Amino acid sequence: MSKSSTAVPLTDKDRRKQISIRGLPVLENVASVKKTFNRHLHFTIVKDRNVATNRDYYLSTAYTVRDHLVGRWIRTQQHYYETDPKRVYYLSLEYYMGRSLSNMMINLGIESELDEALYELGLSIEELEDFEEDAGLGNGGLGRLAACFLDSMATLGLAGYGYGLRYEFGIFQQTIKDGFQCEEPDDWLRYGNPWEIPRPEYQIPVNLYGRVVEQDGKPKWVDTKVIMAMPYDTPVPGYNNNVVNTLRLWSAKAAQKFNFQFFNDGDYLNAVSDQSLAENVTRVLYPNDNYMQGKELRLKQEYFLVAATLSDIIRRYKHSKFGVTASTRDDFSTFPDKVAIQMNDTHPALTVAELMRLLIDVEGLSWDRAWDITKRSCAYTNHTLMPEAVERWSVGLLQHVLPRHLQIIYDINLRHLQEVAARYPGDHGRLQALSIVEEGGDKRINMAYLAIIGSHAVNGVAQIHSELLKTTLFKSFYELSPEKFQNKTNGITPRRWLVLSNPNLSDAIAEKVGENWITNLGELKTLREFADNEMFLRDIQRVKQENKQRLAEWLLKTHNQKINPLSLYDMQVKRIHEYKRQLLNVLHIITLYNRIKANPNGKYVPRTVMIGGKAAPGYHMAKKIIKLVNSVGKIINNDPVVGDRLKVVYLENYRVTMAEQIIPAADLSEQISLAGMEASGTSNMKFMLNGALTICTLDGANVEMAEEVGNDNIFIFGMTVEEVEKRRQAGYRARDFYEKIPELKQALDQINSGYFSPENPELFHDVVNSLLCEHGDHYMLLADYESYIQCQGRVDELFKDPLAWTKKSLLNIAASGKFSSDRTIAEYARDIWSVQPAHQPLPNPHEGRPGTKNEGEETHGSSASLQDSAKKNEQ
């Protein structure tokens, strides 16, 4: 077949990554891939090569890869049906999946064949990948963690299911106009989604509003409005083990699409209004602004996820094979032995009330039995230490939207407080502290407290975070039930964050220590043996420099910004929030700028500072910080005195795909939140795994990173949690630091005077005022400034010695084994879900390989048993 005129053939450099981990392509497999690709172009896309676009080629490629998943996917579900393992259900309102094509190919082990097949067809895999939209169904770390966890559950062979919402519009697209963030809708589904399979046969009705009446001495929820939950399934393949789990996302559909009476009367808008109102529930992902109170749509989203998911879980529990001849399993006594429900943060906390409603009102269980089953089945992960970020719903809103659930929550609270009163007689303060219902002007329900009471396990996501939960946010609950509280330090999947995003580093590592680290990241520790091997250090150095050069070319092409590839790449990429202290980074940038201006002939380590992330649309101060970064960058980048010794880049529309491009090129990772604020962080782990050094406070998972790599190989600055608390107790006054430190005063005065915003000198007054006013600088930037600047000086000194820097870089890679999500999920499995990882891969699927003559046909095994399984195929 002739080569496409729009395609760019692969260079030798591009194709070098096929060697080592990806292996050499098998010619027979390449031929079958080409056949499948052409079949999809013809029969699925319905085009030929004369009129097909690169987007069509991408879709044909995606369908080709999906074909390789299908047999494994069906076989995995049949296996779960036959063996009836305990199933793990992960409930999350966010899944930040990013792109799927490369990840699917790597986990299936077909990347080199596909690469070669497309090359022979005159196409470039890298070019086609750019046509895939990021599935941005998350705001940041919480959603990306959920995605990593799904990958690890499949790789560990756990019967895991992700449940979430199929938002029509994901996290907004960020554009920077005149330095300000502007938001545009993320219409990620406009070209379709080749990975999802709609399952209309499993639609579930979800009830809202209505009222509760007494019927035969029992409460009954009546006069409700019904919305249908339509499931869309996405495959989640494990790494090289033939396991394919499922992510099921619910989409809201109207129970009645069209009202003919309205239509006939000429009222066309009302004829479809029910559909519009119903489908609003999954229309858009809420930006994370930490202030969710009073938002009825958000409450409906949370309940919609919980109600649809629990009905689906109970349906699957009832119809799974369990060793008896009855068609359904109606005895719920074994439910906690077969079902583990993990609530990812407080968003799915209504799980507790909804499971109680289903067990009591629908299944007819007694309160005590239902409560025992609910507690033994549910577990709760907390992701924040900030009290204002804990969800609280007003009683009035719950009464309006979910009247039966409010009754159940009151009953749960009553019984809970009776137990507390029996244990601590006369202690009214403790009763108040432990109540789900917060009394006051606007009576509210604390959803985190509901989740804790209704769960058998509660965990934080880093050692320091879990300890702080026990001593601050949930202190009273820890004293009441210490056995519930655990730590599960977060992790990242090495498949996406090293094998996929940094193939040359993966190959360099594999040449030294083999490939077992891909599923057992702890094996990277053997790299320490090469810390003094200069030849290997030079290899690591070369890979980093190639990544930096590639990023420099990409920035020039996409941002029209020229940077020095030999400079120190200093990166801070995460949601823009005051507690993450991007503003402290800006103060350092200004300080460096002032030093160069004061002594233009001095020797300076060239530095390119890259900051990226999105601010919640309603978060005024975060958006002002973005403008400040861009304004400072505009002045510095155009100052001829500075030249390429200092550059500032704002990475517009930071997302998973961009992270995969930039993280491998980073020299320095900025993790500079105020100690005690960040629950864990996961970008810190991604940078560490890719050989960046970290400058950080002792916050979140940074503490454990320092323990793993040693304090000599990480740059630590700033106050500890204890010192922060001590300073706060003593009465923190930020202005003291402003008056005492000349460089700090100069930087703040420049911001305040309009030096960086000459067109509007008052533009940043509120930023400076937030730091210097009475009781200002809540996140204590000024108290940590001096320590931060001195620590950055140590960074510069080390960077002058490339070999010493690379040695520390290698030691960081070697120490990152703990931070694999495989380790995290194995701990959840052992300590919370009581399930065993399956290290044996599943057998290859029954049907022939796509593209072969017996494609899709059974090649071995009993057709009768397959048909029997198919009848009961439990999706």
Secondary structure, 3 states (H helix, E strand, C coil): CCCCCCCCCCCHHHHHHHCHHHCCCCHHHHHHHHHHHHHHHHHHCCCCCCCCCHHHHHHHHHHHHHHHHHHHHHHHHHHHHHHCCCEEEEECCCEEEECCHHHHHHHHCCHHHHHHHHHHCCCCHHHHHCCCCCEEECCCHHHHHHHHHHHHHHHCCCCEEEEEECCCECCCEEEEECCEEEEECCCCCCCCCCCCEECHHHCEEEEECCEEEEECCEEEEECCEEEEEEEEEEEEECCCCCCEEEEEEEEEEECCCCCHHHHHCCCHHHHCHHHHHHHHHHCECCCCCCCCCCCHHHHHHHHHHHHHHHHHHHHHHHHCCCCCCCCCCCCHHHHHHHEEEEEECCCCCCHHHHHHHHHHHHCCCCHHHHHHHHHHHEEEECCCCCHHHCCEEEHHHHHHHCHHHHHHHHHHHHHHHHHHHHHCCCCHHHHHHCCCEECCCCCEEEHHHHHHHCCCEEEECCHHHHHHHHHCCCHHHHHHCHHHEEECCCCECHHHHHHHCCHHHHHHHHHHHCCHHHCCHHHHHHHHHHCCCHHHHHHHHHHHHHHHHHHHHHHHHHCCCCCCCCCEEEEEECCCCHHHCHHHHHHHHHHHHHHHHHCCCCCCCCEEEEEECCCCCCCHHHHHHHHHHHHHHHHHHCCCCCHHHEEEEEECCCCHHHHHHHHHHCCEEEECCCCCCCCCCCHHHHHHHCCCEEEECCCCCHHHHHHHHCHHHCEECCCCHHHHHHHHHHCCCHHHHHHHCHHHHHHHHHHHHCCCCCCCCCCCHHHHHHHHCCCCCCCCHHHHHHHHHHHHHHHHHHHCCHHHHHHHHHHHHHCHHHHEHHHHHHHHHHHHHCCCCCCCCCCCCCEECCCCCCECCECCCCHHHHHHHHHCCCC
